[in-house]
Amino acid sequence: MIVFRSCRRRRLTLDCQFVKRLLLCLAPLLLSALTVHALIVESYDPAVNDRFSSGYPAAPVPNNSPKFVGKGLDWSGVGWWKKDPRYSVTLLSSKNFAYPNHLAPLPGDVITFLGRDGRLHDYHVAKLQAVEIGKRGDETIDADTAVGTFAETVPLGDQVTHYPVAFSQKGVEPFIGKRILMYGHMARVGTNEIVEGIMIEGMASEFNFDTQGLTAGMGKTEVGDSGSPAFIVLGGRLALVGTCWQEATDSMASGIIPGMNAIMAADGEKVEVVPLGE
């Protein structure tokens, strides 16, 4: 077993991970009982933190404010469930998307994207598959980031981008302290940074971010943000680093690339990888 683990401000133990997974089983029950609002951003400013200035989700108008924290970046590959636009998916290829294993859309559901052409494009979910990390005896261990397949191929003419995954051959350590852009429901964007992480081959791949002492513009997740992406900007382009799993914790894509590729291979696709640039 190969273990990559790094902590800067708090420490995780393996026992904590098992507790998290136990609590995760209760998440669907909790979701229906809590009131949802949007990604929580300290000193929230719509000009700074909203992807759209108005109209979301039926007729979204992009936020062109020079103050927008995501200005100059291509957000077209982040789509939302048409039946419940609190929940987002992230395009990985012309056929595949990342979604949360604990709160999945259904086959036949429609996912909507706003292309760079300014038009809304709908694609239909064909199949969904959990990413297998490893085994514990006869029990399969799955990541919370899962991979779905669309019935349609997303054509280049729709001008909907797909995102690479940020990757490091040195495991989780180079990610610690990196600034992330957190996406959440109501198409809100905040900043944060990775403060600790854990990669255990065959067991876990995840990272934590700050939730206390936030400064202006920093975000933290709440119910409704499940599956929303977190990005690192590399070479002027958004690179996927994780998807929202639970409060303060994202499932980390870098540690599950082989499992994602095993699913995408059936569609003739694979994860695009971009080095973190340590």
Rosetta blueprint (number, residue, H / E / L):
1 M L
2 I L
3 V E
4 F E
5 R E
6 S E
7 C E
8 R L
9 R L
10 R L
11 R L
12 L L
13 T L
14 L H
15 D H
16 C H
17 Q H
18 F H
19 V H
20 K H
21 R H
22 L H
23 L H
24 L H
25 C L
26 L L
27 A H
28 P H
29 L H
30 L H
31 L H
32 S L
33 A L
34 L L
35 T L
36 V L
37 H L
38 A L
39 L L
40 I E
41 V E
42 E L
43 S L
44 Y L
45 D L
46 P H
47 A H
48 V H
49 N H
50 D E
51 R L
52 F E
53 S E
54 S E
55 G L
56 Y L
57 P L
58 A L
59 A L
60 P L
61 V E
62 P E
63 N L
64 N L
65 S L
66 P L
67 K L
68 F L
69 V L
70 G L
71 K L
72 G L
73 L L
74 D L
75 W L
76 S L
77 G L
78 V E
79 G E
80 W E
81 W E
82 K L
83 K L
84 D L
85 P L
86 R L
87 Y L
88 S E
89 V E
90 T E
91 L E
92 L L
93 S L
94 S L
95 K L
96 N E
97 F E
98 A E
99 Y E
100 P E
101 N L
102 H L
103 L L
104 A L
105 P L
106 L L
107 P L
108 G L
109 D L
110 V E
111 I E
112 T E
113 F E
114 L E
115 G L
116 R L
117 D L
118 G L
119 R L
120 L E
121 H E
122 D E
123 Y E
124 H E
125 V E
126 A E
127 K E
128 L E
129 Q E
130 A L
131 V L
132 E E
133 I E
134 G E
135 K E
136 R E
137 G L
138 D L
139 E E
140 T E
141 I E
142 D E
143 A L
144 D L
145 T E
146 A E
147 V E
148 G E
149 T E
150 F E
151 A L
152 E L
153 T L
154 V L
155 P L
156 L H
157 G H
158 D H
159 Q L
160 V L
161 T L
162 H L
163 Y L
164 P L
165 V E
166 A E
167 F E
168 S L
169 Q L
170 K L
171 G L
172 V L
173 E H
174 P H
175 F H
176 I L
177 G L
178 K L
179 R E
180 I E
181 L E
182 M E
183 Y E
184 G E
185 H L
186 M L
187 A L
188 R E
189 V E
190 G E
191 T E
192 N E
193 E E
194 I E
195 V E
196 E E
197 G E
198 I E
199 M E
200 I E
201 E L
202 G L
203 M L
204 A E
205 S E
206 E E
207 F E
208 N E
209 F E
210 D L
211 T L
212 Q L
213 G L
214 L L
215 T L
216 A L
217 G L
218 M E
219 G E
220 K E
221 T L
222 E L
223 V L
224 G L
225 D L
226 S L
227 G L
228 S L
229 P E
230 A E
231 F E
232 I E
233 V E
234 L E
235 G L
236 G L
237 R E
238 L E
239 A E
240 L E
241 V E
242 G E
243 T E
244 C E
245 W E
246 Q E
247 E L
248 A L
249 T E
250 D E
251 S E
252 M E
253 A H
254 S H
255 G H
256 I H
257 I H
258 P H
259 G H
260 M H
261 N H
262 A H
263 I H
264 M H
265 A H
266 A H
267 D H
268 G L
269 E L
270 K L
271 V L
272 E L
273 V E
274 V E
275 P E
276 L L
277 G L
278 E L
